[in-house]
Amino acid sequence: MNFTGLTGQIQFDPQKDLIHPAYDVLNVVGTGLRTIGYWSNYSGLSVITPEVLYTKPANTSTSNQHLYNAIWPGETTKRPRGWVFPNNGKPLRIAVPFRVTFEEFVKKDKGPAGGDGKRNPSFNSIVNDVAQNKYDAAVGDIAITTNRTRIVDFTQPYMESGLVVVAPVKETKSSPWAFFKPFTIQMWGVTGVFFLFVGSVVWILEHRMNPEFRGPPRKQLITVFWLVLLTATTSRETRIRENTLSTLGRCVLIFWLFVVLIINSSYTASLTSILTVQQLSAGITGIDSLISSPDPIGVQDGSFAFNYLIDELHVPKSQLRIIKSEAEYVSALQQGPKGGGVAAIVDELPYVELFCLIANAYSGLKQIEAEGVLCLSPCDDAQAIWSTQRLILTVFGQAFQRDSPLAIDLSTAILQLSENGELQRIHDKWLSNNECSSQNNQVDDTVLSLSSFWGLYVICGGACAVSLVVFICKVYCQFLRYDPETEEPEISEPESARSSRRSLTVRVASRT
Ligand code: GLU
């Protein structure tokens, strides 16, 4: 046979091999084609047509073997590195965790999965399966921990994580006697004693030369303590200038003033923190207080947190409770340790973020607090205030068999997603509440209610009432003693009222 067909000359040798087989090498770019060279069994790959080459002596040296640059998928002329699959030809076996809780992270369709769909799989065993060559890789929300990196290779992290404590905020009724709390009993005692002491010293200093500190003992007593008390509260400078004449007396009061200034500001600061912190802490102040109490601690099913708490924080196994579903997550927190639930749940941040978002859907659990995480619902949607306090910092990544070249490619892809902001967009789409994030960031924790102060008002009101009763009794006694035939009809001013006016104004005091 010897003819010229569509592909060129067709002729066979005695071994029935085609004589001068030759091909065009085409580069497929999108839907178009580009010829980037030729191949013939005469001189291999070349950019010169085989017909021209047949006229020259054959040259199959490797230096001669070249084509024009190919345009690769992605519109690039850079040659791809290419993948060498460990088990050539076989499709990759990639496991995904068959999650039961927080399916937003990863959902199974067909194909292999770690877990039975009834409970969260053990993430440690998924990673073990990869290491044992049961799977080539596992993708999903797999925390990169030290124990795991010993047996598999992880990609670059695609999400920040870390263990946090989630505890419910209880309706803490601030005590009506909270205003006593900033000081200990001793402190209150010492302050009272000092008040009397300074009063006595001022009296000793002033009694001899200051006419204001003369008169009946009762009047003197009132003048002294009124002065010391006013020094401690208002118009300090005026009191000192007007009421104390001696330099020594002024000195004493200046020191007293200083003491009072410090006590006053410390009291204010301490009271503020007591009243505000109370509403936030709900008895759990951190992991230490949680571990030291015998109350059960919840851990999400399958999480590495279980082993972490036992091995690193030495929490007894019996204290841990496995949380198997989202509903249980909520009910365990709601019930609390006394109602058969847990005191807190130790879980990874991304789940807590998501939990905060959906928590509002469960009625009655409007506020959830975690160490470093506080979800509240000020605009009737879950709201999160984040800080960076975590028990440990971890990240999520994909697990590959040791030295798998795929891990590097996936890492590069993840880094690209991270650099172009795509990862952040994915995070924001799934894990943050955009509608609410701009408004109401401040929670009204610092608003102090009347319930915290009624004790103070009772004391003050009581004192007013007692004074009124005494005043009325006195007026009544005077009225009984009043004899209209012997005395001028003049209603005398009560002694107490006069004495207090005396002490308030020097001029009036000196006249009386
Ligand atoms: N991301 C966790 C881990 O890698 C698992 C969390 C879960 O149990 O759902 O251990």
Residues whose N, C-alpha, C, O or C-beta is under 5 A from the ligand:
A	BS01	LIG	N120 F123 D141 I142 A143 Q300 D301 G302 S303 F304
